């Protein structure tokens, strides 16, 4: 449960061998590269490399090629002796041309199928006409219009124009809205007849001319579709055959190209001058010996490995080391901010306190078990970090559910268990012990605030800020002031003394006096010089308001923990409402209401408990000792290269 020690690496050598140097340093996935320009003076003539990656076009061509086949290139295994040269691009371009030709043919066939289907969609409405279309379209004195006529309009046509010798509508098929068919008219009366049918809302459909009856044409088009689909299958088989023959080679080339491209991209971290270069970065301290042994094989490189403590101008990245059970909570820590290298790792603190607070607020054995199952599903099926966090939170909920005697809201279900243990009943009945719940919440708040301040003391000592550790509002002086005030408040409310009241009052007064002069006292220790105020009046007013602010923050942080007790009570109250609405829990209605009520409580109360627990972490505790101004350790990875070398070795 600490921040891993780092070593700074500065390597130099001939520019022509830079790729080999990068591969040697980054090959095992434990090297965090840094821009060398930050550590090499520009007056020496060294400048960052500004180069265009020569592997990008070929990589893009390979990806485009694989996309045509929906093939996963990451599954490839580099073949021994895979070489990238000018012939590689020619090979990929040639293969790409073959695939593009096949794709173009496939697109053309798809267009033909679409045209046939559109024609079928038009002709199928008129399959009732038994007249060859070529005869219809060959008429010199008669015009024909195909389309759709609404049912109401069809009735109006028969009633209003039944005696008109120039109007003839022949229905071919019927649907819910009307009739598909055609009307005929003499060519010299064509305009007048068109106006009549337009007024009747005739929806004209233009169909292409063809030979045969409409049914024969539809049959012919369907046969054409079958022939084209056969051609498509043959074409797809040809393309798949290409991939079966060339797939392994393409994957091997892609893996090699990825490795070379990644190495080339890492060149941007280097600086160069003439034929020499520098490459810098960080490694975990435990990997120093292994790196030195590896670099013995490269005598052309000069490598220096140093402790960051020897140079205050360099800031190492942060790599956290935690127990497996605590690692998921790194998600919350990094949400607030990564700890700096000289800070403390608070992942374990967050894991314990957040799990505790969530479990108290969401105390129910049955619902806690449900949270565990939901968390496992989120983790295993979706790979969500939040799912890993829900599992311990569910366990904590089950533990406190046992304390509160609640299983899916059933308050008496665990009574036989308590009796077997020799207890008269549940350890704590929430609704009968509201004052106790709230007082315990305050006690938890006081404890966690004190722990947060003690963590700040440790953090300040690590940063060599002894003055802040001893005399700041979150240092030892702050702890004394806070505990003295808490003791006096407890004595006032319960008439019992934790600390003798006179002693507590003296400690409180002395502590507030020190906090009032914090800048003078702590500053003289940390900065090793006495800071004299420019104006006594400004100094007094500013420090007075700051001291009042400290007191208010102690009070507000403590009172905020009342929400822990409040959520315990709200959770129990919501389940009481559910059972009141359910009535008889053994009836069908009761069972349905209980199931739905529990689902609602798990969703709503689980979300609120999670948010409130996180709020307490961030605002009431983190604000006292944690800055989160670091940066994560990001090791460079030569994709698919490391594991191949490992397997080869």
Secondary structure, 3 states (H helix, E strand, C coil): CEECCEEEEEEEEEHHHHHHHHHHHHCCCCEEEECHHHCCCHHHCCEECCCCCCCHHHHHHHHHHHHHHCCCHHHCCCCCCCCCCHHHHHHHHHHHHHHHHHHHHHHHHHHHHHHHHHHHHHHHHHCCCCCCHHHHHCCCCEEEEEEEEEHHHHHHHHHHCCCCCCCEEEEEEECCCEEEEEEEEEHHHHHHHHHHHHHCCCEECCCCCCCCCHHHHHHHHHHHHHHHHHHHHHHHHHHHHHHHHHHHHHHHHHHHHHHHHHHHHHHHHCEEECCEEEEEEEEEHHHHHHHHHHHCCCCCCEEEEEEHHHCCCCCCCECEECCHHHHCCHHHHHHHCCCCCCCCCCHHHHHHHHHHHHHHHCCCHHHHHHHHHHHHHHHHHHCCHHHHHHHHHHHHHHHHHHHHCCECCECCCCHHHHHHCCCCCCCCCHHHCHHHHHHHHHHHHHHHHHHHHHHHHHHHHHCCCHHHHHHCCCCHHHHHHHHHHHHHHHHHHHCCCCCCHHHHHHHHHHHHHHHHCHHHHHHHHHCCCCCCCCCHHHHHHHHHHHHHHHHHHHHHHHHHCHHHHHHHHHHHHHHHHHHHHHCCCCCHHHHHHHHHHHHHHHHHHHHHHHHHHHHHHHHHHHHHHCCCCCCECCCCCCCCCHHHHHHHC
